[in-house]
Amino acid sequence: MRQRFLILIICLTSCISLSYAQNDSVLPDTTILNNSASSSFHRKLEFNGYVKLLETSLILNNNSDWINDKLIHNRLNFKGYLTKHINVIAEFRNRMYTGEMMEFYPGYDSLLTKDQGFVNLSWMLFSKKNSFINILPDRAYIDYSNGKLQLTIGRQRINWGQTFVWNPNDIFNTYSFFDFDYEEKPGCDALRLQYYRNAISTVEIAAKLNSNKQLTAAVLYKANYRKYDLQALAGMYNDSDLVAGIGWSGDLFKGGFRGELSYFHPVKNMTDTSGRLLVSAGYDYSFKNEASVRLEVLYNSGGRANGNITMQQLYYEPLSAKSLSPAKFSVFGSLSYPVNPITFVSFSANYSPGIYSLYLGPSLDVSLNDNLDLSLVLQSFLNKLNTPDAESVFLFFYRIKWSF
């Protein structure tokens, strides 16, 4: 009874919020906010979000039996302007899941809803054999800015990455490329101080604690040199490694050239050579017809140079900045093209030669109207390509998204 009551309250709250969101007189005018320095500051509140229905079908080794899941994902974003210098942000992932994966893969619900932050904010309203309802705030922070200084405290996203698929410099918020449905990407419980020295250089200091009470803290310096954005970082990673890295992004042959490098050295073995080096580099180019291509490579000195892996290792296990891929070498490529103003098609592929793993991913996105979108995605994984009993996994996704 209590669970049903809580679900009802959430639904009613969402409906009331939606009715306000559709009223233009309630939403703040951000243009006025940005140009109100000479006028008195008024307290304002921004609200937006979306509702998505995601249906998934999984097929293993060409088996005729499909594993089917359904996920209703509601996101609520709130931003309050308390004063001229202080903002408060809170964003929630509300997910209702039902399907067969929980029976096929024990612990699947815990994997999807585990809070990696220092403070466990994951709230399981309902959990049964093949369904659950979960609320997880992935943003909850206070932001203070004054002149060249900006201070952010709380659950936030600290994005230090430069490349698109693999980010060795992203030591605070690692994410998986395969998780296409999580556009916002995860946050962390952290403190971040940014100092904007001038228009082209910034100094940042950040520190976070994870769910295992491990500390990650680092300093980042960013500058622009000859039309290239350059950065360098140094610090401690998860209490266990000293980390140092560099990153860059700029133009090359009329395209974009990006890269990152991070070196992790265990604190307990300072005198040996057991450190880990990760390097990613990518190039992207857009044609006159708006088609675009992207190529990216990853080297992971701690990855496997040969052997086979399981689907769980490749797809489901959480990533870290030290292990962005289980393979020593990985290559990614993609091609995308806007067929017309409302239709977008793309195709991506990822190959890891040492572990004989191939990923193929075509997708179709259609804008049905200003706030309604349809997506069709196929993710296919072909492992052990050098053996007759190749393991194949296919995931079909159908998603419809309404934004408000």
MARVEXKE-949878 format. One line per 10 residues: for each residue x, y, z of C-alpha. Coordinates in steps of 0.001 Angstrom, whole numbers, always signed. Example, Ala and Ser with C-alpha at 12.3 -4.5 7.8 and 13.67 -1.06 7.14 Angstrom:
# residues 2
+12300,-4500,+7800 ~ +13670,-1060,+7140
# end
This chain:
# residues 404
+0,+0,+0 ~ +2827,+2418,+892 ~ +4613,+1713,-2382 ~ +1453,+2371,-4397 ~ +902,+5600,-2495 ~ +4454,+6788,-3243 ~ +4078,+5931,-6928 ~ +812,+7870,-7052 ~ +2442,+10904,-5446 ~ +5286,+10848,-7994
+2856,+10597,-10905 ~ +751,+13459,-9589 ~ +3828,+15597,-9002 ~ +5030,+14949,-12549 ~ +1630,+15837,-14006 ~ +1449,+19072,-12017 ~ +4997,+19959,-13068 ~ +4132,+19277,-16717 ~ +1151,+21590,-16537 ~ +3396,+24346,-15227
+6050,+23604,-17839 ~ +3509,+24194,-20597 ~ +2625,+27608,-19162 ~ +5031,+30157,-20628 ~ +4280,+32638,-17887 ~ +5759,+30316,-15259 ~ +9046,+29525,-16936 ~ +11825,+32081,-16495 ~ +13191,+34145,-19360 ~ +16866,+33208,-19395
+17578,+36114,-21717 ~ +16347,+38500,-19073 ~ +18451,+36670,-16502 ~ +21596,+37054,-18548 ~ +21016,+40771,-19158 ~ +19765,+41843,-15760 ~ +23065,+42914,-14215 ~ +21922,+46519,-14003 ~ +18458,+45665,-12657 ~ +17299,+44055,-9448
+17606,+40252,-9358 ~ +14391,+38229,-9187 ~ +14236,+34705,-7861 ~ +13424,+32280,-10655 ~ +13012,+28583,-11228 ~ +13636,+26620,-14433 ~ +12029,+23247,-15014 ~ +12269,+20773,-17900 ~ +12640,+17092,-18595 ~ +11400,+14225,-20707
+9590,+10896,-20712 ~ +11001,+7995,-22729 ~ +9701,+4548,-23544 ~ +12572,+2204,-24389 ~ +11853,-1349,-25551 ~ +14763,-3790,-25812 ~ +14997,-7237,-27406 ~ +18116,-9361,-26923 ~ +19082,-12423,-28966 ~ +21974,-14742,-28049
+23762,-16913,-30614 ~ +20902,-16736,-33135 ~ +18594,-18311,-30569 ~ +14932,-18167,-31475 ~ +14080,-17083,-27916 ~ +14161,-13323,-27418 ~ +14723,-11611,-24078 ~ +12429,-8576,-23935 ~ +12538,-5559,-21618 ~ +10587,-2333,-21251
+11812,+813,-19545 ~ +9875,+4002,-18859 ~ +12377,+6719,-18080 ~ +11216,+10068,-16721 ~ +13718,+12868,-16110 ~ +12980,+15974,-14039 ~ +15451,+18894,-14070 ~ +15193,+21830,-11685 ~ +17377,+24930,-11536 ~ +16836,+27677,-8994
+18426,+31147,-9158 ~ +18778,+32060,-5482 ~ +20879,+35163,-5905 ~ +22890,+36847,-8628 ~ +25828,+34553,-7814 ~ +24244,+31346,-6463 ~ +22309,+28661,-8357 ~ +20908,+25371,-7052 ~ +20484,+22408,-9432 ~ +18638,+19119,-8866
+18024,+16501,-11573 ~ +16320,+13123,-11151 ~ +16220,+9853,-13106 ~ +12918,+8089,-12448 ~ +12871,+4653,-14051 ~ +10200,+1982,-14215 ~ +11493,-1328,-15585 ~ +9818,-4597,-16431 ~ +11216,-7519,-18404 ~ +13032,-10819,-18555
+16637,-9670,-18103 ~ +16350,-9748,-14300 ~ +15584,-13475,-14505 ~ +18301,-14142,-17068 ~ +20991,-12035,-15337 ~ +20795,-12087,-11498 ~ +21641,-8712,-10005 ~ +20635,-6820,-13136 ~ +18458,-4410,-11153 ~ +21305,-3642,-8744
+23637,-3017,-11666 ~ +21233,-488,-13209 ~ +20379,+1339,-9989 ~ +23623,+1268,-7985 ~ +24711,+4695,-6807 ~ +28451,+5152,-7398 ~ +28550,+8359,-5333 ~ +29760,+8848,-1765 ~ +26165,+9479,-656 ~ +23768,+6702,-1637
+20773,+8534,-3128 ~ +19358,+5597,-5074 ~ +15814,+4948,-3881 ~ +14176,+1660,-4847 ~ +10430,+2229,-4543 ~ +9487,-1204,-5841 ~ +11406,-4374,-6706 ~ +10033,-7776,-7672 ~ +11146,-10776,-9712 ~ +11126,-9020,-13077
+10375,-5343,-12403 ~ +11432,-2344,-10343 ~ +10838,+1383,-9874 ~ +13854,+3489,-8970 ~ +14600,+7160,-8321 ~ +18225,+8288,-8640 ~ +19299,+11956,-8408 ~ +22384,+12255,-10625 ~ +22724,+16042,-10198 ~ +22329,+17849,-6882
+24694,+20758,-6371 ~ +25154,+24403,-5464 ~ +27000,+26605,-7928 ~ +28618,+29898,-6894 ~ +30218,+32253,-9423 ~ +31733,+35676,-8925 ~ +33987,+37300,-11503 ~ +36705,+34856,-12540 ~ +35876,+32355,-9803 ~ +33356,+29492,-9898
+32775,+27005,-7053 ~ +30529,+23937,-7379 ~ +29688,+21652,-4446 ~ +27613,+18472,-4605 ~ +26664,+15811,-7147 ~ +27786,+17109,-10521 ~ +29425,+16100,-13784 ~ +33099,+16983,-14166 ~ +33944,+16455,-17818 ~ +37659,+16670,-18592
+37476,+14496,-21712 ~ +38365,+15660,-25218 ~ +37637,+12627,-27405 ~ +34183,+11132,-28066 ~ +34366,+7395,-27339 ~ +37168,+6813,-24826 ~ +38296,+9456,-22307 ~ +41464,+8682,-20309 ~ +41381,+12257,-18914 ~ +37826,+11811,-17597
+38956,+10503,-14200 ~ +35813,+11648,-12355 ~ +32896,+10427,-14512 ~ +33705,+7461,-16727 ~ +30893,+6295,-19008 ~ +30286,+3652,-21667 ~ +29743,+4478,-25333 ~ +27238,+1618,-25547 ~ +24912,+3324,-23020 ~ +23389,+5581,-25681
+20164,+6141,-23724 ~ +21911,+8078,-20925 ~ +22572,+11383,-22701 ~ +23368,+13305,-19518 ~ +26031,+10820,-18382 ~ +26746,+10078,-14689 ~ +27724,+12579,-12028 ~ +29876,+12334,-8900 ~ +29875,+13723,-5355 ~ +32568,+16357,-5615
+33907,+19810,-4966 ~ +35143,+21777,-7981 ~ +36882,+25139,-8082 ~ +37453,+26884,-11439 ~ +39492,+30025,-11952 ~ +39256,+31704,-15362 ~ +42599,+33465,-15689 ~ +41667,+35035,-19023 ~ +39687,+34251,-22175 ~ +41942,+31339,-23167
+43224,+29738,-19943 ~ +41592,+28125,-16908 ~ +42796,+26427,-13746 ~ +40601,+23803,-12062 ~ +40902,+21904,-8798 ~ +38456,+19051,-8155 ~ +38007,+16281,-5598 ~ +35428,+13513,-5256 ~ +34610,+10533,-3029 ~ +33014,+7410,-4507
+30784,+4767,-2946 ~ +33876,+2949,-1606 ~ +35037,+6162,+116 ~ +37998,+6389,-2261 ~ +39346,+9846,-3036 ~ +40059,+11188,-6509 ~ +41594,+14661,-6566 ~ +43420,+16514,-9325 ~ +44351,+19874,-10773 ~ +43775,+20750,-14443
+45267,+23559,-16495 ~ +43707,+24522,-19840 ~ +45025,+26972,-22412 ~ +44849,+27737,-26102 ~ +48021,+27668,-28197 ~ +48019,+28258,-31950 ~ +44288,+27516,-32197 ~ +44610,+24275,-30226 ~ +42919,+23737,-26872 ~ +45517,+22079,-24646
+45224,+20701,-21140 ~ +47373,+19015,-18508 ~ +46284,+17310,-15294 ~ +47884,+15684,-12260 ~ +46539,+14162,-9068 ~ +45414,+11069,-7191 ~ +42999,+8447,-8577 ~ +40818,+6357,-6222 ~ +43385,+6500,-3387 ~ +45480,+3944,-5270
+47243,+5648,-8195 ~ +49036,+8829,-9023 ~ +47745,+10094,-12344 ~ +49102,+12545,-14895 ~ +47695,+13347,-18293 ~ +47446,+15673,-21263 ~ +44741,+16387,-23828 ~ +44246,+18407,-26989 ~ +41662,+19404,-29584 ~ +41945,+21520,-32717
+41728,+21522,-36504 ~ +43737,+19353,-38887 ~ +43147,+19127,-42667 ~ +39819,+20957,-42238 ~ +38653,+18390,-39675 ~ +38811,+17973,-35929 ~ +41811,+16310,-34288 ~ +41483,+15325,-30629 ~ +43390,+13218,-28172 ~ +44040,+12291,-24561
+46780,+10533,-22638 ~ +46758,+9449,-18990 ~ +49335,+7521,-16987 ~ +48373,+5773,-13741 ~ +51055,+4622,-11314 ~ +50188,+2665,-8150 ~ +51164,+4442,-4961 ~ +52244,+1197,-3249 ~ +54687,+320,-6052 ~ +56430,+3586,-6765
+59748,+1952,-7614 ~ +58565,-575,-10198 ~ +57180,-226,-13712 ~ +53659,-1499,-13089 ~ +51957,+1695,-14224 ~ +49206,+1820,-16831 ~ +49128,+4070,-19891 ~ +45970,+4883,-21858 ~ +46032,+6902,-25068 ~ +43065,+7824,-27254
+43149,+9863,-30457 ~ +40412,+10735,-32901 ~ +39710,+12575,-36130 ~ +36341,+13777,-37429 ~ +35423,+15409,-40718 ~ +32190,+16941,-42057 ~ +31386,+17061,-45760 ~ +29489,+19756,-47636 ~ +26349,+17584,-47730 ~ +26472,+17512,-43877
+27581,+13883,-43750 ~ +30309,+13289,-41186 ~ +32855,+10578,-40436 ~ +34719,+9864,-37228 ~ +37679,+7630,-36451 ~ +39117,+6959,-32994 ~ +41715,+4574,-31596 ~ +42541,+3497,-28054 ~ +45678,+1980,-26565 ~ +45416,+451,-23081
+48709,-926,-21801 ~ +46852,-2972,-19169 ~ +44408,-4517,-21634 ~ +44467,-7967,-23159 ~ +46549,-8519,-26259 ~ +44868,-11865,-26940 ~ +42173,-14186,-25645 ~ +38407,-13958,-25432 ~ +36011,-12029,-23233 ~ +32427,-12435,-22114
+29480,-10206,-22930 ~ +29300,-9213,-19279 ~ +32890,-7924,-19339 ~ +32331,-6009,-22550 ~ +28885,-4529,-21973 ~ +27698,-4677,-18373 ~ +30688,-4256,-16060 ~ +31272,-657,-14878 ~ +34178,+1118,-16547 ~ +36967,+3076,-14917
+39429,+5576,-16338 ~ +42101,+2848,-16016 ~ +40119,+260,-17995 ~ +38095,+1936,-20737 ~ +38254,-1271,-22773 ~ +39286,-4838,-21888 ~ +41478,-4930,-25013 ~ +44959,-3529,-25487 ~ +43999,-1987,-28845 ~ +40585,-817,-30049
+39476,+1002,-33198 ~ +36204,+2890,-33635 ~ +34622,+4365,-36755 ~ +31292,+6006,-37517 ~ +29420,+7561,-40419 ~ +26362,+9789,-40005 ~ +24104,+11583,-42464 ~ +20988,+13797,-42163 ~ +18652,+12375,-44830 ~ +16376,+15377,-44416
+15707,+17967,-41673 ~ +13840,+15421,-39535 ~ +15634,+12127,-40319 ~ +19154,+11211,-39217 ~ +20951,+7917,-39899 ~ +24268,+6688,-38565 ~ +26443,+3606,-38497 ~ +29243,+2860,-36046 ~ +31705,+11,-35630 ~ +34259,-956,-33008
+36893,-3667,-33402 ~ +39378,-4991,-30838 ~ +41772,-7307,-32718 ~ +43441,-8937,-29713 ~ +40240,-10196,-28119 ~ +38486,-10738,-31468 ~ +35519,-8561,-30624 ~ +33517,-6727,-33278 ~ +30659,-4279,-32648 ~ +28290,-3004,-35362
+25674,-364,-34608 ~ +23296,+1177,-37161 ~ +20700,+3668,-35916 ~ +17821,+5809,-37181 ~ +16489,+8977,-35496 ~ +13308,+10736,-36600 ~ +11923,+13994,-35234 ~ +8148,+13538,-35243 ~ +7562,+17109,-34055 ~ +9278,+19779,-31968
+9332,+17692,-28763 ~ +8670,+14117,-29904 ~ +11461,+11867,-31256 ~ +11657,+8266,-32442 ~ +14842,+6166,-32449 ~ +15643,+2693,-33754 ~ +19005,+1237,-32724 ~ +20714,-2096,-33336 ~ +23740,-3144,-31289 ~ +25403,-6328,-32528
+28424,-7973,-30897 ~ +30449,-10707,-32562 ~ +33102,-12235,-30300 ~ +35645,-15017,-30785 ~ +35755,-14312,-34501 ~ +38656,-16733,-35003 ~ +36665,-19779,-33846 ~ +33782,-21684,-35436 ~ +31504,-21228,-32399 ~ +31440,-17456,-32627
+29336,-15855,-29898 ~ +26862,-13352,-31315 ~ +24690,-10976,-29319 ~ +22089,-8696,-30877 ~ +20190,-5956,-29065 ~ +17304,-4177,-30773 ~ +16104,-893,-29264 ~ +12926,+1019,-29986 ~ +12640,+4381,-28242 ~ +10140,+7198,-28277
+10964,+10364,-26352 ~ +8742,+13296,-25386 ~ +10512,+16389,-24073 ~ +8890,+19149,-22069
# end
